[in-house]
Amino acid sequence: MTPDWQPLNTELDHWRASGMSLPLWWRDDDAIAPTRQLDRLAELSKQLDVPVHLAIIPRDAAPTLAEYVADRPSLVPVIHGWAHANHAPKGEKKAEFRLNRPLDLMVEDAKAGMARLGMLFDDNVRPMFVPPWNRIAPEMAAQLPSVGFRILSTSTPRKTHFAAPGLEQVNTHLDPIDWRGTRGLINPNILIAQTVDLLRDRREGRTDNAEPFGVLTHHLVHDQGIWTFTEALLRKLLSGPATAWIAPKNK
């Protein structure tokens, strides 16, 4: 299917006419080691001049990944939970950091995640916590600043700037993968319509345009359609009002 980009082109024209700017960021989940798919992600990030926040599973992260990332400044390591392990009971949505186990154990896992990636990546790692499956209990989120995290990233437009005192919320908004169906690309015209709706809500003040607009990918499972759409979407946004955002380092 050839995507119809005209609805997005029209929306981007409105942004240009209004003089508004769109902060844009890119998050890619589940990295543990260098792969051919990661090569492709890194190259695309370099071509587009948009950093990828690489959400790395700390327990399984290979030392070779740290060496790989050190040579590629467009890859920005962030902390993806601890083990990407599901602790939810059968019948509930998967989660590693909801209240399906004691809070103190979850805090220890978050500490361990930060410590391990800090050891591997040194000061390149950003103090961003990405809970697997984008799910976290508010009680757990409230503990993250005490561990050293400054940003929480889940999904959908944020309702408030801060998820907890001292913890900024910076979410992702568009995921092109059909997780519940083919696991390939969602109908691209549906994705374009979703993007237009999200941007219109920002432009018209219904959602917070100070929150960076997040594109979420998973390089390990991409087919050609997902790669092609992701590149085309990012190029469209960058040709319009978008400016790339990167999470700050720890001060």
C-alpha positions in Angstrom: 0.0 0.0 0.0 1.2 3.5 -0.9 0.6 5.8 2.1 -1.4 8.9 1.6 0.7 11.6 3.3 -1.6 14.5 2.3 -3.4 14.7 5.6 -0.1 15.0 7.5 1.2 17.5 4.9 -1.8 19.6 5.5 -1.4 19.5 9.3 2.3 20.4 9.0 1.3 23.4 6.9 -0.9 24.6 9.8 2.1 24.2 12.1 4.3 26.3 9.8 1.6 28.9 9.4 1.2 29.2 13.2 5.0 29.4 13.8 4.9 26.5 16.3 7.7 24.1 16.8 7.4 20.4 17.6 9.9 18.8 20.0 10.5 15.3 18.6 12.2 12.3 20.2 12.8 8.7 19.3 12.8 5.7 21.6 13.6 2.1 20.7 13.1 -0.7 23.1 14.6 -4.0 24.2 18.3 -3.7 23.2 20.7 -6.1 24.8 23.5 -6.6 22.3 24.9 -5.5 18.9 22.9 -7.0 16.0 22.5 -6.3 12.3 19.1 -4.7 13.1 20.9 -2.4 15.6 23.4 -1.5 12.8 20.5 -0.4 10.7 18.9 1.6 13.5 22.2 3.4 14.2 22.7 4.2 10.5 19.2 5.6 10.1 19.6 7.7 13.3 22.8 9.1 11.9 21.3 9.9 8.5 18.3 11.6 10.0 20.4 13.4 12.7 17.9 12.3 15.3 19.3 10.5 18.4 17.7 7.2 19.4 17.0 6.7 23.1 18.0 3.0 23.3 16.0 1.4 26.1 18.3 -1.3 27.3 17.3 -4.3 29.4 19.9 -4.0 32.2 20.1 -7.7 33.4 20.8 -9.0 29.9 22.9 -6.1 28.5 26.1 -7.4 27.0 29.4 -5.5 27.6 29.8 -5.5 23.8 26.8 -3.2 23.6 28.5 -0.6 25.7 31.5 -0.7 23.3 29.2 -0.4 20.3 27.2 2.6 21.7 30.4 4.4 22.8 31.4 4.6 19.1 28.0 5.8 18.0 26.9 9.1 19.7 23.5 9.0 18.1 22.6 6.1 20.4 21.5 7.3 23.8 21.3 4.6 26.5 18.3 4.6 28.9 17.1 2.1 31.5 14.4 -0.4 30.5 13.3 -1.8 33.8 15.5 -4.7 35.0 14.8 -8.0 33.4 11.8 -7.4 31.2 10.1 -10.1 33.3 6.3 -10.3 33.6 5.1 -10.5 37.2 1.4 -10.0 36.5 -1.0 -12.8 37.3 -2.6 -14.8 34.5 -5.3 -12.8 32.8 -3.9 -9.4 33.6 -1.8 -7.2 31.3 1.9 -7.9 31.4 4.0 -5.7 33.8 7.3 -5.7 35.7 6.7 -2.7 37.9 3.0 -2.8 38.9 2.0 -3.9 42.4 2.1 -7.6 41.7 5.1 -7.9 44.1 6.5 -6.0 47.0 7.4 -2.4 46.4 10.8 -2.7 48.0 11.7 -5.5 45.5 10.8 -3.3 42.6 12.8 -0.4 44.0 15.8 -2.7 44.3 15.4 -3.8 40.7 15.3 -0.2 39.6 18.5 0.5 41.6 20.1 -2.5 40.1 19.2 -1.4 36.6 20.7 2.0 37.0 23.8 0.6 38.7 24.5 -1.9 35.9 24.0 0.4 33.0 26.0 3.1 34.9 28.8 0.6 35.2 28.6 -0.3 31.5 27.9 3.0 29.9 29.3 5.4 32.4 28.0 9.0 32.1 26.4 8.3 28.7 23.4 6.7 30.3 20.5 9.1 30.9 18.4 9.0 34.1 15.3 7.9 32.3 13.3 4.9 33.5 11.3 3.0 30.8 9.1 0.3 32.4 8.5 -2.7 30.2 5.2 -2.7 28.5 4.9 1.0 29.4 3.2 0.1 32.7 4.2 1.2 36.2 2.3 1.7 39.5 2.1 5.3 40.7 3.5 4.1 44.0 6.6 2.8 42.2 6.9 6.0 40.1 7.0 8.0 43.3 10.1 6.1 44.4 12.1 6.6 41.2 13.6 10.1 42.1 15.1 8.6 45.3 16.9 6.1 43.1 18.3 8.8 40.9 15.8 8.9 38.0 14.7 12.2 36.6 12.4 11.1 33.7 9.7 8.4 33.4 8.7 7.3 29.9 5.6 5.3 29.2 3.0 6.0 26.4 0.2 8.3 25.3 0.1 12.1 25.9 1.0 13.0 29.4 -1.7 14.4 31.7 0.7 16.2 33.9 4.3 17.5 33.4 5.6 15.4 36.4 4.7 11.8 37.2 5.9 12.5 40.7 7.8 15.3 42.4 11.2 15.5 40.7 10.2 13.0 38.0 9.4 14.5 34.5 7.0 12.5 32.3 8.2 12.2 28.7 6.1 9.6 26.8 6.0 8.0 23.4 2.9 8.6 21.2 3.1 6.5 18.0 4.1 2.9 17.7 3.9 1.5 14.1 3.8 -2.2 15.1 0.6 -4.2 15.0 1.3 -6.1 18.2 -2.1 -7.7 18.6 -2.3 -8.8 15.0 0.3 -9.4 12.3 3.2 -7.9 14.3 4.0 -6.1 11.0 3.2 -2.5 10.1 -0.2 -1.1 11.1 -2.1 0.2 8.0 0.0 3.3 7.2 -3.0 5.5 6.5 -4.3 4.7 10.0 -0.9 5.7 11.5 -0.9 8.9 9.5 -4.4 9.7 10.7 -3.3 9.0 14.3 -0.3 11.3 13.9 -2.5 14.1 12.5 -4.9 13.7 15.4 -2.0 13.9 17.9 -0.5 16.9 16.3 -3.8 18.7 16.0 -4.5 18.2 19.7 -1.2 19.8 20.4 -1.6 22.7 18.0 -5.1 23.4 19.4 -4.0 23.2 23.0 -5.8 20.0 24.1 -2.5 18.3 24.9 0.9 19.5 26.1 3.2 20.5 23.2 6.0 21.0 25.6 6.2 17.2 25.9 8.5 15.9 23.2 6.5 13.9 20.6 7.7 10.3 20.9 8.1 7.8 18.1 8.5 4.3 19.5 10.2 1.5 17.6 11.6 -2.0 18.4 14.5 -2.7 16.0 14.7 -6.4 16.7 11.3 -7.2 15.2 11.1 -4.7 12.3 10.2 -5.9 8.9 10.9 -3.8 5.8 7.5 -2.1 6.0 8.2 -0.8 9.5 11.6 0.5 8.6 10.3 2.3 5.5 7.4 3.9 7.3 9.4 5.0 10.3 12.0 6.7 8.1 9.4 8.4 6.0 7.4 9.6 9.0 10.5 11.0 10.7 11.6 12.8 7.5 8.2 14.3 7.2 8.2 15.7 10.7 11.8 16.9 10.4 10.9 18.8 7.2 8.2 20.6 9.0 8.1 21.9 12.6 10.1 19.2 14.4 13.3 19.7 16.3 15.1 16.8 17.8 15.0 16.4 21.6 17.5 14.5 23.7 17.2 13.5 27.4 19.8 15.4 29.5 22.5 13.7 31.4 22.7 13.6 35.2 23.9 16.8 36.5 
